[in-house]
């Protein structure tokens, strides 16, 4: 016994020394690479400064602006994915143009509806304090802004105006004081000095006496029903933080809409990557206890900082899915261009970093994406070096399996994984020779046999039972790895205690999108469907959503990572869903247990879909799919009736490209 212990200790020491030497060599190599990159950086900076100081460079500024404008237009065309994508974009814009007619002044209440809303009584007739910081506001914009508040159908509000305008813009104060005489709900204060966006808004807060605080820009317009809809949500849902959908418009006509933004419900990963909540934020004043409203060091992205902090504290964040905020686009506004306020980028990055630290994250990295400078990629630290068990069902299809397995081994930078191939009644003798070859050539690969009639759920469950890893990765045999750090990109989310399933971005062989997140209720069967389906790899997606990690209701089982204990806690895949919808069902079980599901576009693979089993649109397969769809709709009828929280109810359920509902669809719903 003593000899065995000494032997074990010796093995441990030897393993430790070997691991130490391996890490020491790796660190030395990385240090050398860092030093070399720093030298290259210094050289490039020297060359760049020499160019910038050249008189010819300075004199060519106008020409460069024209050139960059051409490059931007070329990039926009490229982002559409070529001619096919451009035609799809044109068709989308035509549908959007028709839908826009419903969201401008046509959506304002008629006399009867206005009377109904004005006379409505609620258990809590909360008072709204709408804060508007003023600074050299154009007279026409100022009048429009104030009149949009005075036109509210819900009347228990006050408009708090803090004016930091300079002497040349004295008309701002004169106009506000005149309107204050007409309407006592307008509260005005002239500041001795301009305190910036944050300081002026904080001065507005000092004037406020309301129960709820609303944040409103000095050149924008509110829908007349927004406060009515908010007080309804406060009373009916217990909301303590609210926001709505919004649009940018040009000129002085809100019907001249540029970009319509229909938002998901509260989604923390979306918010970390992108301030999608933005306008019209309104919240219970109690959320500010012990908190500043706006912090000057985050000027430019002070609203993103505030939203991150207050939604963390809120008990019930409610999204009112109506377009009720009109964001004026003009020279100098953020709605016009982020270039008008470049400091906003660093402020946003700082706000997100502080939020992440407050949630216990460290050693993360925040970088911009190709969608926009303030749409972020967040790289979380991988904790430890956990074993990932990759479960691959297979029946025949030798070439597909070889391509899949070889791509995992050859293109993965994360190397602590095992592969479990679940063999299911293959008819070809070649496939068994393939298994032998793989087991000889590849370490940590084993084959287990499923002998029953094919059942995708049961096959994966069997593979999971043979897994040794802390994390499971369900992977179809017709996939092929593209991004080398795909396992890290999935694992960084799967390791979070609030996350359930994590899914990747999958493409067909022609580089069009097969999977970028699943929406429940989408598609002809009203069960579930993939968004951005068939769009080009270069496409940025709706409001940049193909460019950042986000919360979704479900991800496809073709590439799904989950902690093994969660897989077991959720009961694995439901084997009554033999072929279809088992992955969506599994994700919904996780969501029901309180976990978030995440789609990340930074883990990319090809998915040569249906090669393993064909499509489900004919004969017995169609019959089976219809039966499983009916079972799914019955099991999740409440969730389907409520709608997907990450997919705005204004979007069509007949299309996957975030097209707005047509008049016919709205009539059917009504």
N, C-alpha and C positions, 0 to 999 in steps of 0.2 A: 504493500500500500504506500509506504514511504517513498519507495523508488518511483512509483507512478506519479506521486505528487512532484518529486524533483524533476522528473521528465517533463511534466506539464508546465512547471515553472520555467524550465529551460526553453521550451517551445514558445511560451509567452514572451520571454526576454528576446528571443531570436526574432519573433514576429514584430515586436516593438521596435527593435533596432532597424529591421528592414524597412518598416513603415516610416521611421524617422529619417533614414537615409533617402528614401524616395521623396519625402516631402522637402527635405533639405535641398536636394538637387532641383526639384521643381521651383522652389523659392529663388534659388540662385539664377535659374534660367529666366524667371519672370523679372527679377531685378535687373538682369542684363538687358532684357527687352525694354523695360521702362527707361533705363538710362539711354538706350539708343533712340527711343521715341522722343525723349526730352531734347536730345541733341538735334534731331530732325525738326522739332517744333521751334527751337531757337533759331535755326537757320531759316525756316520758312517765315518766321516773324520778321527777321532782318530783311529778307527780300521783299516782304509785303510792305514794310514801312518805307523802303527805298522807292517802291512804286508809288505809294500814296503821296510821297513828298515831291514827286516829279511834276513839274508844271504842266506837262502834256496830259497827265492823268487828271489833274484838277480841272483843266480846260475842257476835258471830254465828258464832263458830268452830264450835260443835256443829252448827248448821244447815247450814253450808257443807260439813261432812264428810258429812252425809246427802245433800246435793245432789250432791257429787262422786261418791259411791257410785252414785247414780242415773245420772250421766253416764257412768261407767265401764261400767255394764251396758248402757246405750244404745249405747256405742261397740262393745261386744262383739257386739251384735246387728248393728250396721252392718258390722263387719268380716267377718261371715259372708256379707254380700251380699244381705240381704233374706230373704224367706220361703223361697225355693228353697235358699239357702245354709244357712239354719237347719235345714231338713229334712235336707239332706245331712250337716250336722254331727251331728244326732241319730242318723242311720243309722251314721255313722262311730263315734260313741261306743258304740253298741250292739255293733258288731263289736269295738271295743277292750275293752269290758267282758268279752266272751267270751275274748279273748286274754289278758287280765290273769291269768286263772286259771292260766296256764302259767308265769308268771314270778315268782311269790311262793314260798311254802314248797313248793309242788308241784314246783318245779324243783330242790329240794335232793336230794342223792344218797340212795338207799336204803342199807341195810346192806351189800349186796353191792358196790355201786359205791363206797361209802366205803372199804371194805376194799381194793378194787382200787387206788384212788387213794393211800391211805395206804402201800401196799406198793410203789408204783411207784418205779422207779429211773431216773435220768437221768444222762447224761455230766457235766452240770454241776448239782450239787445246791446251787444258790445259796442263800445266806442272805438273807432279807428283813428289813430293819429298818423296822418300821411306826411312823411318828412321829405322836403324838397330843398336841397342846397342850391342857392342861386349864385351865379357868377357871370356877369356881363351877358345875361340871357337876351337874345333877340326878342323885341317886343311881341312880334307875332307868335313866336314859339311860346312865350310866357303866357299870353292870353289863351292860346289853345290848351295848354297844360292845365291852367286853373279852371277853365270852363269844363274840361273833361271830368274834373273832380266835382264841380258844382252840379253836373248833370247826372250824378249817381242816383240810382233808384232807391238805394238805402241811405237814409239821411243822417245817421248818427256818426258823424265824422268831424275831424278838424284838420285843417291844412296848415302845417307848420313850416314857415318859410324863413330861412336864415340867409341873409344877403351879404355876400362878400364882394359885390361889384365895385369897380373903381369909380372915380369921380366922373369920368366920361360917360358912364352908363347910369347916371342918376335917375333916368326914366324908369328903371327897374323898381326902385323904391316908391316912386310916385304912383306907378300903376298898381303896385301891391297895396299901398295905403288906400287908394281910391276903392279898390275891390273889397278891402277889409271893411270899409264903411257900408258897403252894400250887403255883405254877408259876414256876420259875426263869427262864423266858424273858421274864418281865415285869420291866422295868427302870424304876424310879421315882426321880424327883428333885423335891424341894420347892424352888421358887424363892423367893428372898428378897423379890422384888417381881414383880408382874405386868408382863411386858414386851410385852404386846400379842400379837396373832396371830403376827406375824413373829418377834418376839423369843422367844416361848415355843416356837415350832416350831424355831427355830435352836438353842435349848437342848436340844430332843429330839435333834437331829442330833449334838450333842456326846456323847450317850450311845450312839450307833449304832455297831455293829461289822459290819454286814451288807454284802454285795456290792451289793444293790439297795435303794433307798430307796422306801418307799411312804408316801403322805400320806393321813391319815385324820382326819376330824373327830370331836370328842369325843362327839357325840350321834347318830352314824350307825351303820349296820350293814353288814357285809360278807357276801356269799354264801359259804358254806363251801368252794366250789370255786375261788374266785378265785385264790388263790396257786398251786394246781395248774395252772390254765389258763395262768397267767403263766409258770411255769417251763417248761411245754411250749413256749410261744411263744419263750422265750429259747433253748431248745435246738434247736427245729426251724427257727426263722426268723432267729435271731441278733438278736432284739429287744434294743434298749438303752433304749427308752422305750415304755411300754405304758399303755393305758387301755381301759375297757370301757363298756358301756351302763349307764344308771342310771335310777332312778325316785325320785320324792318320795312319801312316805307320811305319813299322819296318825295321831296317837295312838301306841299301842304295838304296832300290828299291821302288819307289812310288807305284808300282803295288802290293806290299805286304801290302795291306790295312787292317787295324784292325777294325776301327769304321768309318762308313760313317755318316756324320751329314747333313741331308737335312732339312733346316730351314724354319720356317714360315716367312712371311713378318713382318714388324715392329709391335710388339705387346707389349705394355708397361707392362701389368701384367706378361707376360712371362719373360720379361727382369728383372723385380724386383725380381722375384723368382729364376731366373737362367740366367747367362750370356750366352745366346744362340747365340748372335751376334758374339762375339769373333773375329775371323779372316775372311777375310782380311779386316779390317776396314780402310776406306779411306774417307776423309772429306774435305770440303772447308776450307781453312785456316782462313777465316773470322769468322768461328765458335769459334775460339780460342781467339778472341778479348776480353781482360779483363779476360781471363781464363788461368790457368796453363794447360799444356798438361797432364803430370803425376804428382801426388802429392806423395811425399815420404812416407807419413804416411799410404798410402794404398798399399805399396809394396806387391806384391803377388797377389793382385786383382786390381792393378792400372788401368788395361784395363776396368774392370767392372765399376769402378768409372768414368773413362773418357767417356765411352760409355753412361752411364746414363746422364751425364751432357751435352754432345754434342748433343745427340739425342733430348733432351729437347729443345735445341736451334734451331735445324735443321728445315727448312721449308719443306724438302722433303727427307725422309729416303727411300732409294731404296734397295731392296734385289734383287741381280742378282742370279736367281735360277740355278746356274751351279756350279759343284764341281771344284773349282779352287785354293784351298789352301791345301797344303800337310804338315801336322803337324808331325814332326818326333818324334817318341816315343823311348826314350832311358833312361838309368839310370840317375836320377836327373832332368828329364823334368816333367813339370806338366802334359803333355800328358801321361806320364807313370804312375804317381800316385800322388794324392793330398798329400800323406804322405811325398813327397819330399819337400813340402813347406807348413807345417802345419799352418804357420802364415797367409796363404792366406784365410783361413776360417774367421778369425776375421776381416781381411781387407775387405772382401766381405760384411760381415754383417754391418760393419761401413759405407761402401759406400752406401748400400741400405738405411740405416737409415737416412743418410744425405739427400739423394734424397727424401725420404718420407717427411722429415721435410720441405724441400724446396717447397713441394707441399701442405703444410698446414696441414699435418697429425701429430697427437700427440698421445701419449699413445698407440702406436702400439707395437707389439711384433714380433720379427724375430727369428725363430727357424729352425734348420735343419730338414730334412725329411729322411725317410728310403731309399730314392733313393741315396742321396749323402749329404755330409756335407754342400756343398755350393749350394744345391738346397733347397730353403727356403719356409717355410710356413709363411705368413704374416698375423697376426691377427690385424685387424683394430678395433678401438674403436667404440662401439655401441653408437650412439648419442641419448640421451633421452630414452624413453620407448614407442615407437610408436606402435599403434595397427596394427596387421597383420590380414587381412581377408583371411581365407583359403576357397577357393571355390572348392567344390567336387561335380561333376556331378554324378548322380546315377540312375540306372534303375534296379530294382530287386537286385540280388546279396547281400542278407542280410549279409551273413557271411563275405564277402570281405569288405563291408562297416564298419561293426563292428570292424573288425581287424584294418582297416585303422584309424578310429576315435579313438579307444582306444589307439592305439600306439602313436597318436599325444598327447593325454592327459597324458598318463602314462610315456612317454619317453622324453618329451620336458622340458628343463630347462627354456626356455623363456615362460612366462605364459600370456603375454598380447596379446592374439589372440581370434578371434571369428571364428566359423566354419559355413559356409553357404552351406547346402546340397541342390543341385538343383535336385528335383525329376522330372523324365521324363517318364511318362506313364508306371509305373511299373504295372505288371499284378498280382503280388502276394500280397495277403492281409497281409502276414507276414511282408512285408517291412514297411507298415504303422504303424504296432505295434512296429517295430524297431525304427521308427522315434520318436514315443511317448516315448519309453523307453530312448532313447538318450537325448531327451529334458528334461526329468525329472532328469536324472543322471548327465548330463554335463552342466556346465554353458556356457553362450555365444554361444549357438548352436541354429540355426534356420533352418527351411526347407522352401524353396520356390518352387513353381511348374511351370514347363515349359510344356505347353499343346500341342505344335506343334509336327510335325514329328521330329525325333531325328536329331539334328544338333549340333555337338560338339561345334562349334564356338558360335552359338546362346545361347546354354545352359550356357557356361562360361560368355558370355556377360551379360546375365540376372543376374547371380550370382554377377558379378562385380557391377551392378547397385544397388544391395541391400547391398553392402559392406559399412561399416562405417570406415574401417581402412585406414591408410595412405599408406599401402602396400598391394598388392594383392599377394596371392600365389595360383596359379592354381595347383590342386593336384588330381590325378586320384584316384578313389575309390579302385583300386587294388594295392595300395602302402602300405608299412609298414615301420615305422621309425626304423632306426638302431642306428645312433649317436644321443645322447641326446641333443647336442648343435647345431643340424642341422639348426634351425631357426636363431640362431645367425650367423652361418657361411654364410647363404644366405643373411641375413639382412646387414651385414657389407659391402658387395659389393653393394647391392641395394641402400644403403644410399649415395653412392658416386655420385656426380653430373654428372660424365662422363659415368656412367654405366646405361644400359637399363635393359636387362633381365639377370637373374642369374639362373643357373641350377645346379642340384645335380648329384651325382654319383649313378646310379641305378643298382641293381643286380636282376637277376632271383633268384628263391628260392634255386638253387644249387650253389649260390655265384659266378656265372659267370656274366660278365658285360653286361648289357642291354644298358646303356647310359653313355657316358663319353664325351659328346660334339657331335655336328652335323657338318658334312662337306657338303657343297652344291656341287652337281654334282656327288656325290658318289653313286654307286649302279647301278643296271640294268636299272632303269628308268632315270638315270642321273638327278635326282632331289635333293635328300639329303639322307644321311645315317649316321649311328653312327660309330664312330671310336672305335677301341679296342673291337669290338663286340664279345661276347662269350668268352673273355679271363678271366682267373682266377682273383679273388679278390686280390690275393697276387702279381699279375704281376705288375712290375714297369712301364710298358708301354714304348713306343718308346722314347728313350733318357730321361727316367724318367717322361714322361708327364702324367702318372696316379697319380703322387705324388705332383703336385702343381697346384694352381689356375692359369688359363690362359684365354686368349681371344679366342673366337670361333665365327664363323658366326651365330650359332644358338644353342639353347638348347631345349630339349623336353618339351612340355606342360604338360607332366605327373607330373612334379614338377618344376614350373617356378615362380620365384618371380620377381615382378616389382613394382615400385612406381605407385600408382593409377593414379596420374596425367599424367604419361607417357603412361599408358595403354589407357587413354582417348585421349591423344594427338595423339597416333598412330591409333586411331579408333577401338581399341580392336581387337578381332580376326575377320578376314574376313569371313563373313558367306557364301560366295560363295564356300569356302572350307569346305564342310559339315562335313567330317570326318578326312581327311588326310591333312598334310602339312600346316595346319592353324598356327601351332606353329612356323614353320620355316619361313613362310610368315611374321608373326608378328615380329619375331626377325630381319628379313631383313628390315622391315619398320623402326625399331628402328635404325638399323645400317645406313640406308640411311639418317636419321635425325642427324647422327653424334655421336650416342651413342655406347659404347662398350658393347658387350655381354660377360658374364663370366661363365665359368664352374669351379666349385670348387669340388675337390675330398673329401673335409672334411665334406661335408653334404651327408650322405649315407642313402639310403633307399632300401628296396626290392621293385621290381615292377613285380607283377605277371601279365605280359602284356597280353592283349587280352582276359582276362577272362570276361571282360564286354561286349565285342562285337564280339569276334572271330577274325580270321585272315582275311587278305584282298587278298588272293591269289586264290580264287575260285568264280565262278558264278557272281552274280550281284555285289558283293563286289569288285571283281577284275576289273569289267567293270568300276565301280565308281572310283576306285583308278587310273585306266588308264586315265580317263577323267580329274581327278583333277591333275594328274601328267602333262598332256598336258597343262592345264591351267597355272600351276606353271611355266613350262618351257617357256611359252610365256610371262608371266608377268615379269619374272626375267631373260630374255634371255641375257641381257647385262652382268649381274653379273655372270651367268653361263658360258658365253663365256670367261670372264676374269679369271675364276677359283677362288676357295676359297683362300683368302689371307693367311689363317692360315694353309693351307695344300699344301705342296710343289708340283709343277707340275711334279716332277719326281716320285711321288708316284702313284701307280695304283688306278684307279677309280673302279676297279672290286673287290677289296679286302679292308677290313677294318683294316688290321693289319700293315699298313704303309709299305707294300711290295713295292719294286720298280717296275716300269713299265717293262714289258717284251719287247723284240725286236718287237713282233707283235703289241703291243699297240703303240710303237713309230712309227712304219710304218703307222698305221692307222691315227695317228695324223698328220704325214707328208703328 
